[in-house]
Amino acid sequence: MFVLGKLNEKPLEKVLAKARSNPLSYHEIGQSTEDHLPNGYYHIEVRTQVGDGSDFDRAKAGLKSWAVQHGAGAKVFPDIEVSQDATILVILGLFPVYFIAPCRVVRIVDTPDRYGFAYGTIVGHLESGEELFLVERSGDRTYFLVRAFSRPGNVLVRLTGPISRAVQKYFTRRYVRAMINLVSRDGL
């Protein structure tokens, strides 16, 4: 959904309340955490080393607090810690035009050397699909993975096909850059 004008909390609360009662807009729930992504979707997968093994805890804490989304230029409402089944709004844009993307956390991966979460699109989102953000410690290295599958959720996005794919690639690069900045000695 698009919003024109200044954003404030009261209208966002109304959008969030509606999103909480809406179902996910796709059926392949949790598939972004699997090695094989579902057919019929556009796929993105970027895995890169972001630090050494000692950077894992910082990267994990950053994912839990939405630091990657914030570092990529998005706002998350409400700004709560990542938790299973949390419904949030990812807000992109600049005044006076904002894109509000309702999402729900559908999976959390939490092992001693892997942490991440996947959120899926809710009815009302312009896309339909899921995105995974995962950090992994492997020996003396920390890796960050962004994996997504999506397809247009409405006719507007279908008509802007190449543009929406370019936007997804752009934000994937921004997520990776935000994670690299997060684990660097300077932080975000």
Secondary structure, DSSP 4 states (H G I P E B T S, - for coil): -EEES---HHHHHHHHHHHHHSPBS-S-TTGGGSSSPPTTSEEEEEEEEEEEGGGHHHHHHHHHTTHHHHHTT-EEES-----TT-EEEEEEEETTEEEEEEEEEEEEEEETTEEEEEEEEBTTSSEEEEEEEEEEEETTEEEEEEEEEEEESSHHHHHTHHHHHHHHHHHHHHHHHHHHHHHSTT--
